[in-house]
């Protein structure tokens, strides 16, 4: 884009959206009164985060191929970027399953654990939160490795 590689521009989508999705996932899955209005919004942002991470990974692979250089730090950055993409996709899928099951309270969702929280809801919520938080951690690590490549000229 105007002589600049797309990768440094596209990485900002997952860098902003993955932590935002993680933040919104907590009240969406934990507080029932938030679920009805926040679930579609959080799911939409999770879709954008997953697409953004996919585009960032694709553009990074393209940039790496054009540069024709490689280093241990570049390989680490690439692996962390792929892991970020995979965790964003996993978060999206788990959140989508959760919303699909609980939007209209399916029979699977009504097998209650106690009075208020179905077992399926609890398991899906924990898995989704773990995937979302892992995505944040790995995205930070990928961004740090990428910043080192740029600012230290380690590529």
N, C-alpha and C positions, 0 to 999 in steps of 0.2 A: 504494500500500500504506500504509494509515493516514495518508493525506494526503501521503506522500512519493512522488516519481516512482520507478518501478522501475529506471530506467537506472543511477543511482549504485550500486544494489545488484547488478545483473546484471553490470556491468563487471568485478566482482571474479573471476568465473569465468575469463574469458580472461586476465586479468592474472596470475592464479596458474598456470593450467594451461598456457598457451602456453610460458612459460620451462621449466616442468617437463617438458613433452613434448620440448622442444629438448634438455634435459639428458639425458633417458633415450634419446633417439634416437641419440646418439653411441655409447654402449656397445652398444645393441641392434643397430645396423647395422655396427659395426666389429669387435666381438668375437663370433665365432661361438658360443662357449660360452654367451654370454648370450642369444642369439637365441631359443632354444626357450622359455625361461620368460619373458623380458621383452617379446617381441614382442606377445603378446596384451594384456598390461598397458599397454604404451605405446600400442598401437592404441586401446584403450578410453579412455585419457586424451586421445588426439588427437580421438576422437569427441566427448567431453565439451567439449573446448576449442573445437572447431568449432561445436557447438551453442550453447555459451555465447557465443561471438562473434557468432553469428547473432542470438541473443536480445538481446544488448547493442546491436547495430546497429538491430534492430527497435524496441527501446524508446527508443533515442536519436532515431530518426526521429519516433516518436510524441511525445516530449517537445518536440522542435523545432517540430512542427506545433502543439502546444498553446500553446507560448510565443509563437509568431508573430513572433519576433525573429530577426534574422540579423546576422552580422558576419563579417569576414574570418577571424577566429580560429575562429568556430563552423563555418564552411564547411571550414576546414582540419581541424578536429577530426573532422567528419563524413566527410571524404574518407579520413583516416587510419584511422578506425574501419572503413570499408568495405574498405580495403586489408588491415587486420588480419584481418577476416572472410575475405576471399578467400585470404590466405596460410594461415590456419588450415585452410580447406577443401582447399587444394592440398597442404599437409603431410599431411592425413588421407588424401587420395587416393593420393599417392605412397607413403606408408607401407603402405596397404592393398594396393596393387599389389605392393610388395616382399614383404610377408608372404604374399600369395597365390602368388607365384612361387616363393618359397624355403622355404615351410613343409615341403613334401614333395619338394623338389628336382626341379622340372619339367625336361623336356628342354631348354627354353630356358636354364635356369639352369646346365646342365652344360657348356655351351661355355666351357671354362676359359680364363682369361687367366693364364698361368703355371700353377701347380699348384693354388693355393689360392683364387683369387678370380675368379669368372666376370665377364666384361665387363658383363653386364646388372646384376649385383649392384653393381659399382663405380659405374656410371653412376647407377643408382637411388639408391644411398646418398648420392652427392654431391648430386644434385638434391634429395633429401629434406632433407639437412642444410642446404643453402642456403635452402630454403623455410622450414624451422623457425627458422633464425637470423634471416632477414629478418622473419619474423613477430614475433620478440622485439623487434627494433629498432623496427619500425613500431608495435607495441603500446605501447612506452615513449613514442614520440613522440605517439601518440594520447592516452595518459594524461596526458602533460605538458600538451598543449593543453587537455584537459578540466579539469585542475587550475587552469590559468590562467583559464579561463572562470569557474570557481566562486570562486576566491580573489581574483581581480582584478576580478571583476564585469564582464568584458569582453563578455558576451553581449548 
